[in-house]
């Protein structure tokens, strides 16, 4: 049996669907059992657990052959990342108690960086969980292609999209959530010892201008992209309700300056199968 956290999201759902397709037993770990009804109808066992509660997580992970950890995303963390630290402590305590056969944990590109930024939450997680006695794999995906969902309306209505990723002609590592889920499910079914890191990106790297061009082909009209001036970021994020925008700004700087990248570089990363245009077309169709 495989216990899957974050199953109601894109990546966790993709993990579960691959496992179910392989006729594996899946335990859906959800914060609200009502949100697990769909997965119950798919044949999953549904259990309720909070990611900051070690006791409920221990119960959810007990007797599992494999556990998939998808930490909740905190886009506006307090100084020192207390929200992430609470989750990490609970997850570690639960894994130590439940002792599943193996663990696959969703981390991020750039988790090896020592420079503080929004992704430091995953750096802390890797440090805390990497010494556990069971086999554990940290899956480090690139920038999600699905982040372009925010641009669909603007691309369709105005023919202009905006980008924090800069320069606009710089190829960036990106990956589809379907590939992330597939690789995570494959890892859960493998055998290994100790700690391992798997870095994952799509079949090619794409510049922000490539995203605009792909939208144009899909929508049938020209779409251009504009860089959002860096000096406006702090005020923009605060106007959107963020209280602590600095970690997000530092993360974007890391992508743009190149110090957030794969530890193994371009040649050391695993390559997914899903093309950018495939993902963008799905986003456009879904929005319609």
N, C-alpha and C positions, 0 to 999 in steps of 0.2 A: 504494500500500500504506500502511496505517495501523498504526503501532506503538502498542499499548495496554499501559501499565503498570497494575498493580492489577486485572488482568482477572479474578482469582479472587474479588474482592469484589463487593458489590452495585452500586456505581457503575460500576466498570470493566467488569463483566459487562454492564451495561445499555448502555454505550457500544458494546461489541463486537456485541451482538445487533442494535442499530439499524443499524450499518454492514454487518453480514452480510445483514440484511434488504434493504439497498439494493444488494446484490451487490458490495460493496467487499471488497478483499483485506485481511485482518487478520493482523498479526503479534502473537501473544500473548507478552508479556514477563513471565516468571515467575521466581520465586526458586528453584523446584524443578520440574524438567521433569515429574515425576510429577503435580504439580498441574495441569499443562497438558494432560493426556490428554483431558479432556472437550472442551477447545477444539480440540485436534487432530482429534477426531472430528467437529467442526463445520466443519472445513475450514480452520482457522487454521494458519499457520506458527507453531511454538512455539520460542522462544529463551530461554535461561537468562541472567539478569543480576541482579546485586545492586545495590540502589539506592545503596549507598555506593561502588560500583566504577565509575569513569569508563570504563575500558577495555571492560568488558562492556556497559555502557549505550551506548557509542559504536557498537559492533557491532550492537546491537539497533535503534538509530535510523538507521543508515546506509541511504540510498536510500528513506527513508520520505517519502511525500507529506505526512503529518501525524503528529504524535506527541501522545499524551495522557499527561500526567504526573499521577500520583496519588501524592503523597508518603505514605510510611507514617505512620500516626498514632502519636504518642508522647504518651500520656496522663499520664505521670509523668516529665517531662523533668528532667534535671540543671540546676542553675543556669547560666544563659547559653545554654541550648539547644544544647549541643554535638552532640547526636544529629541534630537538624534541620540544623545547619550542615554536617555531614559529607555528608548527602544532597544538600543544595543545591549544595555545591561539586562533587560528582561529576556531578550532573545538568547543571549549567552547562557544565562541561568537555566532557561528552558532546555536548551540543547545539551547542557551538561547533565541535566537530570534525566531527560528522555533518552539520550544516547541513540539517535537514529542511525541507520546504516551508513548514510552519507548525506552531505548537505551541499546544495548549490545556492549561492547567494548572489543576488543581482547587485553588482557594484557599478562602476562607471569608468569610462576612459579618463585617464589622468588621476586615478586614485593613488598612484605612486608619488604624486607631487607633494613637496613639503611646503608649498606656498599656499597660504590660507585663501579659500574661496568657497563658493556654495557646495562644491563637490567634496570638500573636506569631510563632510558627514559620512561619505563612503570610505574615506581614508581611515577614519576612526573605527568604522565597522570592521574593515579588514584587519586592523591591528588587534582588535578585541577578539575576533572570532578565529583568527588565523592560528591560534595556539591550541584550539580545541582538539581533543584526542581522536575524534572521528575524521574520516576523509572529508575535506571541504574544498570546494571549487568556487572561486570568485569570477563571475562572468562580467567582463568590462565592455559594455557596448558603447558604440560611438553615439554622436548626436542623433536623436531619433528623427527619421524622415517625417514622422507624423506631427512634429512640431509645426509643420507648414499648414496645419489645419487652421491656424489663426489667420492665414493669409488668403484663404479661399474667397471670402466675401469681397475683400478689397480687389483681388485679382479679377473677379467676375464683374464687379460693379464699376470700378474706376480704371482698371488696367494698370494699376500701380501697386506694388507691395514694398514694404519697408524691411530693412535688415539691420540687426545688431551685429551679425557676423560680417566682418570686414577684413581686408579689402574685398570688394564684390567679385573679383576675379580669382580669389584664392580658393583652390579646392579644399574642401573640408571632409573629414571622415564622417559618414552618415550611415545609418542602418535602419531597416524596417523592423517594427516590433514583431512581425510574424517570424522573421529570422531569429530574433532574440528568444522568442518562446520556443521555437523548434530546437535551437541549440541547447537551451536550458533543459528541455525534456530529454534530449539525447544524453546530456551529461548525467542526469539523474539515473539513467539506466546503465551507466558504465561503472566499471570497478577501477579504483586507484587507491593509493595510500598517500597520506599526508595532505599538504596544501598545494593547490595548483591555481594558476591564473590563466584564463582564456579571454583574449581580446578579440572583439568581433566588430566588423564593419561591413558595409555593402560591397557589391561586386566592383564598384568604381567610386572614386571621390568626386564630389560635385561642388562647384562654386555657387555662391548665392545667385549669380547671374544665370547659372544652369537651371536653378529652380524657377526663375521667372520665365525662361524660355520654354520649359516644360509646361508650365501653366498656360502659356500662350498656345502651344500646340493642342492642348486638351480643350481649351475654351474657344479656340478658333479666332482669337484676336490678339493683338500684340499686348504683352505684359512687360513692363519695365520695373526695375528694382532701384530703390534709393537707399543709401546708407543713412541710418539715424545718427546724427552727430553725437560723439561720445560726451561732449560737455552738457548735453541735454538729458543724459540717462538718469542721473540722480533725481532731478526734478520730475521727470516723467514717471519714474517708479513710485515716487512719493505721492504723486497725484493719483496714481492707481491704487493707493492704500497701503503700500509697503511701509513698514516702520524701520526696517534695517536693510536698505538696498545694497550696501557695500559688498556683501558676499556674492550677490548676483553680478554686480559690475566686475568684481575680480574674476569670476568665472568667465565672463564674456571676454575680458582682457586675455585670459589664458588661452582661449581658443584662437583669438585674433593674433596674439603674439607668438603662438606656437608652443608655449610651455605646458599646455594641456594637450596631450597627444598620447599615443600608445607607447607603453614602456618598450615594446619590441619593435616599434616603428611600423612602416607600411608593410615590410616583408614579414614581420612577425605576427601579424594579425590574421585571424581566420576570416574568410570572406563569405558573406551571405549570398543568397540567390536573387533576392527581390530588388528590382530596379526602382529608381526614384520615380520614374513616370508612372509605374504601376501603382505606387502608393498615392501619388497625387491624384490620379484618376479616381481611385477609390474615395479619396477625401472629397473631391468635387461631386461625385455621384451621390455620396451620403448627404452632403449639404443640400443637394437639389431635392 
